[in-house]
């Protein structure tokens, strides 16, 4: 049985003027070894299609052209070392533990690592959002504009580590929330942030 994938595509306007994007389902022969992802990409580009994301039935994602976030880390603090510009992440966590609701969060950091930027990139916008996946409501949003020096040459293999300060915000109920990363208003990655209620006899797991 052949796997299928959902492929979100940006159509080359030189081939299809006025068309921005489309989604289609294609057989994923590449997973079976009959067609490599390089061949798949060559064939799609040949026909005027720039493939952005491939997701197979197992949930694996393959970013082909858009910037992608390979890491999203939550921490209490980030310290940048003077001179080397290396970041030290202090107090990393995966959940928030709330003594009650509504819950005002403490300030914390979200550090994003981006890669797969086009070699022509001179600047880009990054937005980090925490959303309620049930409603799509954004609880908090931070971001910025990143610019490279004119003499700096970007390659797709480079990784860029970007810490963002998240100010306090209100969480109304426990549950799973999504941390979403947008680069130039396109999805680059996401992860879960679980918010647990602290009940009598429970042990705080990560962060209060």
N, C-alpha and C positions, 0 to 999 in steps of 0.2 A: 504494500500500500504506500503510495507516494505522499509524503508530507506536503502540506500547503502552507504558504506564508501570506500574511497581509503586508503589502508593499506600499508605503506612502511615497509618492513620487512628485518631484518638481519637474514639470515639462519644459524643455528648452524652448523659449519663445521664438528662436530662429526657425524652429520646425513647426511649432504650434502657436502662432501669435495670439496673445490675449489669454492664454490658458495658464493658470497659476499652479494648481495642484490637483492631483487625483489619487484615488486609492483603488487598488485592484488586488485580486487574489491570483497567485501564480503557483504552479507546482515547484516545490523546493527539491529539485533533483540533486542539487549540490551537496546536501547532507548525505545522500546515498553514494556520493563519489563520482557520479556521472558528469557533473558540471561543477566546477569550482566557483567560489564567490568572485574571484577575479574575472573569470569568463562571464559570469552572470552580469557583473558590472559593465564589462566591455560591451556585451550585447545590448544592455539597456541604454548605455550612452550612445551606442551606434545608431539606435533608433530615436535619438533625441530626448531620452529620458535620463534624468540624473537621479539615481536611486538614493533616498535618504536613510530609510530605516527598514530593516527586515526583521520580522518576528516570527519564529517558527512555533509549532504547536506546543513545544515544551516551554515556551516563554523566553527563550534566548533572544537577545536583541543584537543586531549587527548594524552599527552606524557606518554608513558608507561615505557620506559627503558633509553632513552638518557637523558643527562642533558637538562634542559629547562630554558629559561630566562622568569621569571614571571614579570619582570619589566625592562623597558628601559627608562631612564629619561634624558632629555637634560637640561643643566643648564649652567649659566655663570661661576660658580665657585663651588668647593667642598672643604670644610674645614674639616679635620680630627682632632677630639679632642684628645689631648695627654692623655694617660692613659687609656681611655675607648675605643679608636679607633672608636668612633661613628662618622659618616659622617653627616655634615650639607650641604644641597644643597641650593645654593643661586641663585636666578634669573632663576627659571625653565621656560621653554618655549616649544612651540610646532611647531612654524613656524619661518622662517627667512624672513625678509622684506628687499628687495634689492632696492637701489635707481637707479641702472642701471646694465647692463650686458655687459661683464663678471663681476661677482660679487666676490671679494675676501672676504671670510668669516672672522670674528674675531675668535680667538681661543675660544673653549668652551669645556665642559665636557659631556661625555656620561657615565652614571652610570648604570651598569647592575647588576641585582640580579639573581643569578643562584641557582637552586635547582635540586633535583633528581639525584645527583651524586651517582655512584655506591659505595658501602661500601669498595671496594678494591682500590679506587682512592687514589693515592699518589701524583700525579701531573697531570696537564692538561694545554693545550694551549687554549687561548681565542683570537679571532680576531673580531674586530668591523669594519665593512665596511659601507660606504655610497655609494650606487649605483644608477645609472640611470636605472629604471626597463625596460625602452623601449629598451635600448641597452645592458644592463648588464655591462656597463662600470663602474669601480670603481673610484669614485672621490677622496676618501681618505681611508686609512686603518691603524688601530692601533691595538696593541695587546700585549700579554705578556705570559710568562710561570708562572703558579702558582704551588707552591710546599707546601705540608703539612709537618709538623714536623713528624719524624718517630713514635712518641708516640701518634699522633693525630688520632682518629678514626672517619671516615666520616660515616654519615648515610644519607639515601635518603631524610629525612625530613629536613635536614639542608639547610639554605639559606646563600649564600655568596654574599656580596655587593662589587662590583668591579668598581671603578671610572677610566675612561680613559680620558687623555687629548687629544683633537682633535686639531691638528695644523691648521693654516689657509690653505684653499684650494680654488680653483676657481670653481664657478658655472657659466656655460655658458648661462643658460636659466631658466625661471621660470617653476614651475611644482612640481609634487610629486616625491620625492626621497625615497629610502628605506634604513633604518638603519638595517643592518643584523648582527646577532651574530652567530659566529661559535665556537664550542667547539670541539677541536681535529678534525677540518675540517668537522664537521657535523653541520647542521642547528640546532640552539637552540631557535631561535625566531627572530622576526623582527617587525618594526613599520614604519610608514610614517613620513617623514619630508617634509613639504610643504614650498616651496620658492615662495613668492609673490613679484610682482613688486610694488614699491611705485609710485603711480600716483598722479597727482594734485587733491587735495581735499580728498584723501584717508587717513584714519587713521591707523597708524602703530598698528598692532594687538599684536605682541609678542616681537620680537627682531629685532633690526636694526643692 
